[in-house]
Amino acid sequence: MAECTAPEPLQRTASSVPALLRRRVSQTPDRPAYRFPEGGGWRTITWAQAGQRVDAIAAGLLTLGLEREQRVGILCATRVDWILCDLGILCAGGATTTVYPSSTPEETSFILGDSDSRICFVEDHQQLDKLRAEKHRLPALHKVILIDGITDAGADGDWVITLDELEALGRLHLSTSPDAVTRVIDTIKGSELATLIYTSGTTGTPKGVELLHECWAYEADAMMSLRLYVIDDVEYLWLPLSHSFGKVLMAGQIANGHLVAVDGRIPKLIDNLAIVRPTMMAAAPRIFEKVHAKVVQGAKEGGGLKWKIFQWAVAVGRRASKARQEGRDLGPVLRAELAVAERLVFAKLQARFGGRLRFFISGSAPLSREIAEFFHACDILILEGYGLTETSAASFVNRLSRFRFGSVGFPLPGTEVRIAPEDGEILIKSPGVMRGYHNLPEQTAEVLHDGWLRTGDIGEVDARGFLRITDRKKDLIKTSGGKYVAPQHIEGKLKASCPFLSQAIVHGDRRNYCTALLTVDEEAIAKWAADHGQGGKSYADLAASPEVRALLQGYVDQVNATLARYETIKKFAVLPQDLSIEAGELTPSLKVKRKAVEKKYAATLDGMYDGVQT
C-alpha cells in the first residue's frame, strides 16, 4: 500500500459532545442557537435556553435509571426536539440509537432489539404504533417518550410518558440535586459510546456502527480548523439526523456556535429557503440535480431570446469559474460581462436560495462534475465532501479557497488516506473512524486493520492532492468482455444532461453491454406533456409512451457520444413510477439502493438482453 497523504496537524479542544455543548453555552449563552417552525411562524431559542432543556431531558433520563452507555432510541423526523433529545441522552451518559422515521415496524424492532435500547423517544402516535406492534419482541424497552401528543394510560399503562413529563421529572430532580447532570458530564470519556447508527442497508442487513464521543469531538475540531463557518452564519438543516451527515453538522454547529434553522420537511424546503435565507446549507446531490433541471428547462421553455440570454450568461459564468479556479484575474471585459449575466440570470437563481448563500456542502452520494460547474458558473459554490457512517461522515472536503469540481477535496486535518495498489480501494485512518460494528466482530475485522478502514470505494489522489471517487467497489460493472465500467459516472452524466430525468441506474455486470433503468421527474414531465398534447396522462402512461421514450433517447445519445464504446447505454427502460424511500428503493439520504432496484426490476433488465449471449 502506498501512503498518499500525511495528516495535517490538528489541535484538539474537547473529548466529548457534552463538553463541547457546555463550553458553547458558557461562551455564548445569549446568542441564537436554533430556529424552528412553531404554529404558523418560526421560533428562536438561545444557547442558554437550549442548554436548560438539554439538562432537563438528561436529568429526566437519569431519574428513569439510565446507565452509562445504555442505548436510547430516537424515532423521529428532523426537528429541534431530535437535537435536544440526542444531547440530553449524551449528557446523561447514554448513547443514542438512531432510527429513520421511514422505517417499518419490523426494521424498527430489529434496530432497537439489536442495540438493546432501553428507552425510545418517538415523534408522534404514528411512530408509537410501530413500537406497540413490536412490543412483544422488545422486552428490554422499558420506557417510551412521546414528543407530540398525549398518552393513553388505558392502552399503554406507564410504558409511555410525554416529553413534557420527562422534562418535568428532570427539573424536579435538578431542584434537589442541581449538579446531577454536571457530575455525569465531568466523567464522560472520549472512548465511551455516543451513537449507534445502523447503515442504511443499500445491500444486506443493516449493521450498527459504533461511534464514540471522541469521534464527534474530533469532527468538530477538524471542521473548525477549516474555517468554513463564521459565528454569524445561518445554516439550514433538513437532512435526516438519523444519518451521520446530519449528525456531524450538529457537532460542527455546537463547536462554532452559529444559528441553525431546523426543519426536515422536504416539501417545505424551497419555501423555507426564502424565509430562513441561509448563508450555508448541506444537501444531497439529488437536491442540486432537481434545481438544475428545473432552471435549465424553464429557460428552454422561455424560448427564443430568453434561452439565448441564459446560454450566454452560463457561458460567461463558466469562463469566470475557470479563471477563479486557476487563480487568474477576470479582467475588465469578463468582469463587465459577468455583471450583466448576474443581473439578467444569476440573481434570480441565487434568490431561490434566499439571496445570501455563501456556499453549499454536498455529500452522501457523488455529485456530478457538470452540476457543480453549472452552479459555480452561476456564482454558487458547492463544496463536495466525502465520508462514511463508519468515519463519522466527514473525512474529505473541498475548501473555500482550494476546490476542484469532480473531486471530494482534501482529508480533514488529522485524517490519513491510502490507496490500495491492488485495486485502488480508499483506506482511511482518523480519530473519526468507528470502534466497530455492534456485536459483529467478524465483519469489523474485515474492514478494520491496524486502525485503517477499508471504505469499499475506489479512488485516486491527483498531483495536487485532491481525492476523486471513481465508484463503489461493489458497484463496479465488469462486462462479459472483461471491461470495467463505473456506473455512477455515467448516471451522473445522464442526470446532468437531461432535465426530465429523476433517476438513472446503469446495469451490465457480467452482461455483454450496458443498459439502464430510467425514471422521469414527475413535475418536469407533466409540464412537457401539457406543452406537447399529452396533458392529463398519468405518470405510468407517460413513462410508457413512445414520445417520452424518443425524448429520453435523444439525451442518452448525447451522453453516449462522450463515452467509450463499451460504456455506452445500448438499451434502456423507463420505469412506471419514480423510486422512493417508502418503496425501499432509496435510502433516507436519497441514495439509490441499487441491488433492491435491480432485484425488483429483474424481468425488465433480463428483457433487454433477450436472445443475447451473455
N, C-alpha and C positions, 0 to 999 in steps of 0.2 A: 504493500500500500504506500502510495506517495502522498506525503503530507502537503497540502496546498496552502494552508494559511496557519499562521501562529496567532493566538488570541491577543486582541488588544487588551491592554491593562484596564481594569475596572475597579473603582473604589466602592466597596460595599458599605451600606449605611444602616441596614436593618436585617434581621434574620427571620422575621415573621410578618404576616399580614396585620395582625392586631397591633404590633409595634409600629408599623407604618401608619395605621389609622390613628393611633394615639398621638403620634408626632404631628400628623396633619391637623387634628382637632386642636391641639395645643398651639400650633403656629398660626393658624388662620381660622379661628373659631367663628368669626362673623362673615367670612366670605361665603358666597353661594356655593353649594355642593351639588345639589340635584334639583332638576326641574322636571315636572311630570304632570300628565293630564289629571284634572280633578274637576268633576262636574262638567261645565261647559267651557272651562278655561284651563290654564296651567298654573301650578303652584310651585314655589321655590322654597327649599329649606337650606339652612346654613350647615356648615360642618359641625357646629356645636349641637344643633338640633338633630342632625343625623347621628352624632355620637351618643346623644341621650337615648334615642330609640334603639340603637345597637346594644347599649348597656342593658336596657330593659329586656330586650329579647334574650341576651346572653344570660342575665340573671334568672329569667323565667325558665330557661332550659336547665340551669343548674338546680332549680327547685324540683324539676322533673326527674332529677337524678342522672343527668348526662355526665358520662365519664370521659376521660381523656382519649382522644382519637376514635371515640364511638361515632358511627356514621349517622347523619341526619339527612334525609332526602329532601329535595325541593322539586316539586312537580308543578311548574308554573311558567307562564309566558314571561317574556322580558318586560319588567316593570320595576319601579323603585323598590317595592316590597321584596322582590327577589334579592336585590343587592343587600338590603338591610338584614334580611333573614340570614343570608350567607355570612355576612360579617358577624352577626350575633352568634352563629354556630361556631365560627373560628375563635371569637373572643371568649367563648365558654370552654374552649379546649377541644371541641368536637371537630369532625371532618364532614364536609358536605358531599353527599352523593347527588349528582345532577341527573335529572330525568327530563327528557324532552316532553313538553306538553302534548305533542302529537303521538306519543307512544300509546300502543294498545294496552288494555288491562294486563294481557299476558306478558308483554315486554316490560311493563312497569313492575309487575310481580317478580320477574326474573332479576331485574336490576336491584330492587330493594332486598330481595332474598339473598342474592349472591353477595351483596355488600354487607349483609347483616345489619341493615339500617334499623335503628330502634325507634326513631321518631321521623315523621314526614310532614313537611309543610305542603299544603295543596292550595291551589288558587281559588277554586270555587267548587260548587256541588257537582259539576260535570267531572272534574278530576277526582273528587272524593268518591264518586260512584265507582271509579276504577278500583280503588282500594277496597271498597265494600265488596265488590265482586270477587276479589282475590284474597280477602281477609283470612280465609282458612288455610292459605298457603304461606301466610306471613306471621307465624306465631311470635317472632321476636319484635314485631312492630307494635309497641305498646301505647303509642300516642300519635294522633293525627292533629295537625294545627291548621284550621281553616282560615284563609286570608280574607276572602269575601263571603258574606252570607252569615246565616245563623245556624246553630247546631240543632240537631233533632235528638233529644235525650231518649225518646222512645225507641228510635232506630239504632242509636249508637252508644247509649249509656254515657260513660265518662271517657270513652275511647277518643272522642273528638272534642276539642275546645277551639275557640276562635283565637286569632292572633291578638285581638284586643285583650282577651282574658289572659293570654300568656304574658303580655307586656304588663298587665296589672299585677300578676304574680311577681314579675321581676321587680317592679317598682316597690312592692311591699317588702321583698327580700332586701333590696338596697336601702330601704329606710331603716332597717335594723343592722345591716351589715354593708355599709357604703363602699367598702373596698373589696367586696366579694369578687367582682369581675377583674379588678386590677391585680389581685393576687394571682389569678389564673394567667393573665396576660404576661406577668413578670416571669413566669416559669415555662412558657411555651418555647420549645427549642426548634431550630430550623429543620432538624431531622424528623420532626413529627409530621404525620399525615395531615394534609389540609383539604385535599379534594380527591374525589374518586369520580373520574369521568369515563363513561363507557363509550368506546369507539362507536361511531355511527353505523358501522356494520355494512359498508359497501360490499364486503364479502364476508361470509361466515358469521359465527356467533359473536356478539359484542364482547369485548374484553375490557375489564375495569383497569384504567390507567391510574396508578398511584402517584399523585403529585404532592410534594412536600411543601411546607411553609417556605423553605429556602428557595424552592423553585420560583414561586411568585415574587419573593423579595428580590431575587436575582433579576428577574424580568423587569421589575420596576426600576431597579438601579440602572440596568442596561439601557432601557428606553430613555430614562432621564439623561444619561450621558450623551445621547444623540442630539439633544436639544431640539427635538421636533416640536415639543409643546412649549407654550408660554402660559403664564398664570392667568392671563385674560382670555384664553381660548374658550370657545363654547363648542363642545362636542355633542354630536347627535348619536345616540346609541340605540340601535334597533336590533342588532344581531342577537341570536339565541345565547342567553347566558349559561345554558346547559352545555355550550360548546366552548372549547378552550380559547377561541378567538375573542369571544365576548368577555371571558374571564380575565384574559391578560390585559384587555383595555381597562377593566376595573382597577387592576393593580397599578397601571400607569397613571390613571387619573388620581388615585389616592396619593401617590408619590408627588405629583405635580400640583394638585390642588385646584385645577380648573373646574368650571361648571360643566356638568353633563346633563343633557336633556334625554330622558329615558322613555321610550315608547316602542314596544315590539310589534305593534300592529302594522304589518307590511302595507295593507291597502291605504293606510294613513300617511305613508312615508312622504310622498310628494307634497301633500298639503302641509304636513308638519315642517318641511324644509322652509317653506315661506314664512312660517310663524317663528320657528326656532332661529333661523338664519345662522347656521353653524359656521364656524371657521375651519372645522375639520370633521371628518367622518370616515369610518371604516366600513367597507362593504364587500360583498362577494361579487365576482365578475359579472354574474347574471344581471345585477342592477345596472352596471355600466353598458352592458350589451343592449338592454332594453331601451335605455335612454338614447344611445347611439342610433339604434334602428328607428326610433320614433322621430328623432331630429332629422335624419337623412331622408326618411320617407316623407316627412312634412315638407321639406324643402323641394323634393322632387314633385310633389303634388301641387306646389305653388306654381310650377311650370315656368316656362319662358325666362323672363328677366330674374325672377326670384331664385330659380335654380342656378342660373349663371352667376349671380352675385354670390350665392352660397359656395359654389365650387371655387370661384376666385378667392374668396375670403379664406377658405380652408387651405388653398394652395399657398397663400401669403403666410398663413399661420404655420404651415409645415416648414417653410423656408426659415422663419423666425425660430421655430423649435430646433431645427438642425443647427443653426448658428449658436443658440444658447447652449445646446448640449456640447458643442465643440469649443465653447468659451470664447466665441468671436463676437465682436461688436456688430450690432444690427445695421448700423449705417443710417444716414438721414433718409434715403429713399424708402428702405424697408420699414423704418420707423413710421414714416408718414402713411404708407400703405396699411401697416398694422393698425394704426389709429382709426382708419376708415373701416377696416374689417371688424374691429372691436365695436364700433358704433352701429354698424349695419347688421352684424350677425352674432358675434361672440357675447355681447352684453345680454342678449336675450337668453342664451343658454346658461350663462352664469346666474341670471336671475332665477332660473328654475331651482337652483340650489341655495337661494336666499341672498345671493349677491355679495357675500363677504368671505367666501370659502378660500382658505389658504392652500389646502391640499386634501386629497383623499388617500386612504390606505386600502389597498386591495389584497385580499388573502382568501384562504380556504380552498381555492382552486386556481388553475392557471388563467392569467389574463392575457388575451390576445395582444400581441405587439401592435397590430393595426388599430385596435381600440385605444390603447394607451397613447399612441401617436396622434390619433384624431383629437382626443381631449386636450393634449398638450398644444396642438395647433390652435385650439380654441382658448388657450391660456388657462387651462385647468390641469393641474399636475396630479397624476395618480402615482403614488409610490407603491410599487408591488413588493410584497414581502413573502416570506415562506417559513413554515414550521409545521409541526405535527402536534397532535394531542400529547404524544409521548415526549415532546420537548417544551411543554407549556406554551405552545403556539408559536411564539416569536423566536426565530433563530437567525433569520436574514431579513434585511430590508434595505431598499434604496434610500439614499439620503437627500435632503432638500437641495444640497449643493453638488451632490455626486449621484447621478442616476443614469440608468441605461435601460431603455424600454426593451422588453423581451427577456430581461433578467430579473432576479429577485434580490439583487444588490449584494451587500457585503454581510459577513457574520456580525452579530451583535458583539460588542466588547465582552470578552470572557468566553466566547464560543469558538471552538476549533472545528475545522472541517477537513475531511479527507475524501478523495475519490478512489474507490477500489479499482485497481488497474485491470482486474479480470473482467469486469462487466460495467464499470462506470457508476456503480451504486454510490450514493452520497452517504457518508458516515459523519455523525455529529457527536461532539463531546462538549458538555457545558453543565453548569450548575442547574440549568433548567430541565435536564433530562430526568425522566421519571425514575422512581425507585424500582418499578417493575409492574407486571400485570398481576392484579389481585388474584391470589390463590392459583396462579398458573406459572409455576417455576420453569417448566419445560419451554413454554412459549417465551418467557422472559429471557432464558438462556439463548434462544435462537436469535434474538435481536440485540442483546446487550453483551459486549465483550470488553472487559477492562475499561468500562466506562464509556465505550464507543457504542452509539446506537446505529444499527443498520436501518435506514429510513425506508427502504423499498422503492426509493425514487432514483432515477437515472439523471445524471447531470454532468456539467463540465464548468471549470473555472477558466475564464479568459485571461489574457495577458494583463488586463487592468485589475483583475481580482474580482470581477462580477461573476456570480453564480447563475448559470442558466439551467433550468429544469427541462429536460427533453421529454420525459414521460415517467409514468409509474412502471416499475419493473414488471409488475404482474399484468399491466395493460398492454405492454409491447406486443405487437402483432408480428408473427413470423409466418409469411405466406408459404404455401406448399412448394413454391420455387426457391425458398430459403432467404427471401428478402425480409428485412426488418422494417416495420412501419410504426411510427409514433402517432397513434390516433388523435391524441389531444391537440397536436399541432394542426392537423387537418381540420378537426372540429372547430378550432378557434378561427381558422381562415374562413370556413363556411359561414359561421355566425357573424363574423365581421363584415363579410361581403354582402350578405342577404338580409335586408331589413324585415323580411317576413318570417325568418326562422326563429324558433324558440329554442329548440334543442337539436343536436346532431350527434349520433352515435355511430362511429366508424367501426366496421366489423371486417374480419378477414383472416383470423388466426387459423392456420392450417388449411386455408382455402387458397385457390389459385388466383384470386383477385379480390379487391376490396369493394364492399358495399356499404350502404349507410341507412340507418333509420332516422327519419326527419320528423319533427313536429313544427307546426306553424304557430306564430304568435296570434292569439285569438283576436286581439284588438286590431292589429295591423291587417290581418287577412280579411276581417269583416269590413274594414274601410275600403280595401281594394275591391272586395266583392261588390259593395254598393256602387262603386265607380265603374264596374265592368259588367253590369247586367246580371250579377249573381246575388244581389241583395236578398236577405230573408232566408238564405240557405243555412243549415246547421253547420257546426264545425266539422262533423264527420262527413257531411255531403261535400263540403268544400275540399276537405283533405282528399277525397276520392275522385274529385273532378279532374278531367284532362286539362282544363285551363290552369288550375293551380299547379299541376304536375309540370306543365310546359313552362310556367313562370319560374318554378324552382330549378328546372333543368338548365335554364339559362345561367343561373348563378353557379350551379355545380360545374358547368362547362368552363366558366371563368376561373374558378379555383383549380380545376383540373389542369388548366393551361400553365399553372405555376408549379405543378408537382412533377416529380419523377414518374415515369410511366407505370411502375409497379405500385405507386401510391394512389393513383387516380381512382375515383369512385366510378365503377363501371355500371352499377345499378343502385337505385335507392327506392325505398318505400316511404310513403307519408302515412304516419300513424293516425288512427281515427280520433285520438284525443291527446292533449298535451300531457307530459309527465308531471307527476305531483308527489308531494310528501305523503299525502293521505293514501295514495295507491302503493306506497312503498318503493317508488321509483327514484325519488330524490331524498337526500339526507336533509335534515333541518337547516343545514348551512348551504343548501341548494346545489350540492354536488350530485351528479348522476350516479345511481347505483347500477353500474354497467352490467354486472352479472345478472342482476334481477331483471333488468330490461331485456337482455338477450335471452334469458330463460322464458320470460313472458311471451316474447315475440319470436320464439324459435322457429315456428312454422313459417312465419313471414320471411325470416332470414334464409331458411332452407329453400324456400320457393325461388329466391333469387339465384340459386345455384342448381336448380333442377336440370338434370341431364348433363351437368358439367362434372368432369372427373376432378375430384379434389383429393 
